[in-house]
Amino acid sequence: MEYLDAYLIEEKKKGLALPPFFRRPRRFADNDGEVEISFVLLPSRWLKRPGRLKQRIARLQRRFPPRGLVWYEDRLRDALEPALSREQTRMGEQALPESFWMARFYREQPFRENLIVLLPGSSEDGPERLLLRQERWMREFLGEDYGRLNGLLLVSDAIPESAGSLSLTDGHSYYRHIYQDTGLPVIGAGRLPEYFRKKAPGRTICVDAGARREAPVCCLPGETIYLDMTSDAEKERLLYAKRRDVCYRSLRMYLDTFVRKRYNTNRCKSEGRGRRQLPSGGFMMKEQERE
């Protein structure tokens, strides 16, 4: 089971008798068997004092510690942006989310036969240790979902750019397993080769998990689906400005849609339970809903 805490601003309701001063955060959970979302609804008045917003949310998180990924709606994120960039770990959100969410995001895309992965880096590890860490990440991210691939290129900070392309099969059990299972060699490189731009269009997905790496704007094949796991606004701006043929999609956009859909589904169910169904199949509206 994966867990996600979603923080949203609770919209004001017509006819609500409780004064705004007395409104408090509300929590409820939704579980679909794979992901449990804890929705945390914050009073809208909290946005009026951005300076206290971080302390209030931190107090909530001390009382109810996040069990997994933390998501904030846009208005909260805009107010918290400086604090999030400085204290992402303390606030419960990581720069790169768990592999579960990245793998789910990737699996829900249209299939493309060629996969390019810009691997997450680390300034603390040497080249060999970093390659092993990246292999574990790839195992968690891709798993057994490689059977239909026709090309797999991994771009790693552990490989010198001058080394060109090299096989990663030797010394890495997961990559060797892929090769033995499908005959597909796993190729590594220090950067995306320029000649990739000339590859057939519409056949490539590029997964960007490199938080400190720039988007390889000039080297991407035409009509690439670009999945930005880092949700970097600068990468989105650059690709939009220079590569209109590339389809940019960020993990943040995906999570926004995922959370909103689950929230709206629960809200509709809740509103439906509070109405009396008519013989026509419709629902009788309350007086405050007519206003």
Helices and strands as residue ranges (DSSP letters): E 2-10, G 20-22, E 26-31, E 35-43, G 44-48, H 50-63, E 69-72, H 74-86, H 99-107, E 114-118, H 127-142, E 151-155, G 161-163, E 165-167, H 173-182, E 186-189, G 194-198, E 204-208, E 225-228, H 233-242, E 247-250, H 251-273, E 276-277, E 283-284, H 287-290
